[in-house]
């Protein structure tokens, strides 16, 4: 694995800033022109409520609600774009869609709004994906996410806070875990150096492994020594050369 794989780009800053700025613009339009965007949230098991799958992450109840979601989004979207640039767009898009659909299926009969579901998608994806790669930098990232946002796990359970959409949080957490399993990161896999690391390695055909039995015990293979006499003419002189050929049980010369 090349440690120089992680490269900073304008998208690392641009993506989170653009996304959060969009949320603030929509909220400004809502209060400036007195629009009622709440009706565009997710209303579970109602056909018209499906529109909220697309719109709900961009709608917030008040300034405190928007502010509490903005800071985590800035941090998590930047981390996602820097460490997983190939998967970032798909994780955001499908994270919104699938978490919204699950919320629509399991949610209470009320309007569910806010970007907190996406935040749970990002936390879940970054944590589980880092553990799955077993790459030390990404594992460290996973632990950092837990230190910062580990307390959020309590809000995926009902009755902890009835004023929030725990269904949306749970849906985001499940979606993030599912996306971490689906999207592979071969660029972070350990390079294959030895033959025994290859998936199709057959130990029965390896000369070294033949010296061990099924229990891993060393087996001293018998050898057969054969004395060979070779007579060659060298400067009209007869020189006799005696050498020994040692053969293993498989017949290979040693």
Secondary structure, DSSP 8 states (H G I E B T S, - for coil): --GGG----HHHHHHHHHHHHHHHHHHHHHHHTT--GGGGSEETT-GGGGGHHHHGGG--SSHHHHHHHHHHHHHHHHHHHHH-TTTHHHHHHHHHHHHHHHHHHHS-SSEE-STHHHHHHHHHHHHHHHHHH--HHHHHHHHHHHHHHGGGGGGGSTTS-TTS-HHHHHHHHHHHHHHHHHS--GGGS----SGGGSTT--GGG-TTGGGB-TTS-B-----EEEEEEEEEEETTEEEEEEEEEEE-TT--B-
